[in-house]
């Protein structure tokens, strides 16, 4: 089956309303779904995540580029918003 962006959340995987954040009920928070040959969308089962992780990452990079994101992902300890919440791992762990 093909993997496509969830039409309900448009790939975000969640909704925010009145300060409340909830996972998308259609894709289960993944942002993407399987589309069968008949065009019916199905939630990707957690057991499949490892097998489709690379494809999901590629689709997410595509989605981010489409909305204008041009940067590179930062590790948690490199993000200003998370300073102090994450410690940089030993160089032996990288």
C-alpha positions as CSV (number, residue, x, y, z in Angstrom):
1,X,0.0,0.0,0.0
2,X,1.0,3.6,-0.6
3,X,1.8,5.9,2.3
4,X,0.2,9.3,2.0
5,X,-0.3,12.4,4.1
6,X,-3.3,12.2,6.4
7,X,-6.1,14.3,4.9
8,X,-7.6,15.0,8.3
9,X,-4.5,16.6,9.9
10,X,-2.5,17.4,6.7
11,X,0.5,15.5,8.1
12,X,0.8,17.3,11.4
13,X,-0.5,14.3,13.4
14,X,-2.3,16.5,15.9
15,X,-4.8,19.3,16.4
16,X,-4.9,22.2,18.8
17,X,-8.1,23.9,19.9
18,X,-8.5,26.3,22.8
19,X,-5.1,25.4,24.1
20,X,-5.8,21.6,24.1
21,X,-3.7,19.4,21.9
22,X,-4.9,16.0,20.7
23,X,-3.5,13.4,18.4
24,X,-5.4,13.1,15.1
25,X,-7.9,10.4,15.4
26,X,-7.6,9.4,11.8
27,X,-3.8,8.7,11.6
28,X,-3.2,8.2,15.4
29,X,-0.7,11.0,15.6
30,X,1.6,9.8,12.8
31,X,0.5,12.3,10.1
32,X,0.5,9.7,7.4
33,X,-1.7,6.7,6.5
34,X,-1.7,3.7,4.2
35,X,-3.9,4.2,1.1
36,X,-5.1,0.9,-0.4
37,X,-5.6,0.3,-4.2
38,X,-9.3,1.3,-3.9
39,X,-8.2,4.7,-2.5
40,X,-9.3,3.9,1.1
41,X,-7.0,5.3,3.9
42,X,-6.0,3.1,6.8
43,X,-4.1,3.9,10.0
44,X,-0.5,2.6,9.9
45,X,-0.3,-0.1,12.7
46,X,2.5,0.5,15.3
47,X,3.9,-2.9,14.4
48,X,4.7,-1.5,10.9
49,X,6.6,1.6,12.1
50,X,10.1,0.2,12.0
51,X,9.5,-1.0,8.4
52,X,8.2,2.3,7.2
53,X,10.3,4.7,9.3
54,X,12.6,5.8,6.5
55,X,9.7,6.5,4.2
56,X,7.8,8.5,6.9
57,X,10.9,10.6,7.5
58,X,11.3,11.3,3.8
59,X,7.6,12.3,3.5
60,X,8.0,14.6,6.6
61,X,11.0,16.3,5.1
62,X,9.0,16.8,1.8
63,X,6.1,18.3,3.8
64,X,8.3,20.6,5.8
65,X,10.0,21.8,2.6
66,X,6.6,22.4,1.0
67,X,5.6,24.8,3.9
68,X,8.9,26.7,3.6
69,X,11.1,25.1,6.2
70,X,14.7,25.2,5.0
71,X,16.7,24.4,8.2
72,X,18.3,21.3,9.5
73,X,16.9,19.4,12.5
74,X,18.6,20.1,15.8
75,X,19.2,17.6,18.5
76,X,17.3,18.4,21.7
77,X,20.4,19.8,23.6
78,X,21.0,22.2,20.6
79,X,17.5,23.7,20.8
80,X,17.2,27.0,22.6
81,X,13.7,26.2,23.8
82,X,15.0,23.0,25.5
83,X,18.2,24.3,27.1
84,X,18.7,22.7,30.5
85,X,16.1,20.0,29.9
86,X,18.4,17.7,28.0
87,X,22.0,16.9,28.6
88,X,24.4,16.4,25.7
89,X,25.3,12.7,25.6
90,X,28.9,11.5,25.9
91,X,30.7,11.5,22.6
92,X,30.9,7.7,23.0
93,X,27.1,7.6,22.7
94,X,26.9,9.3,19.3
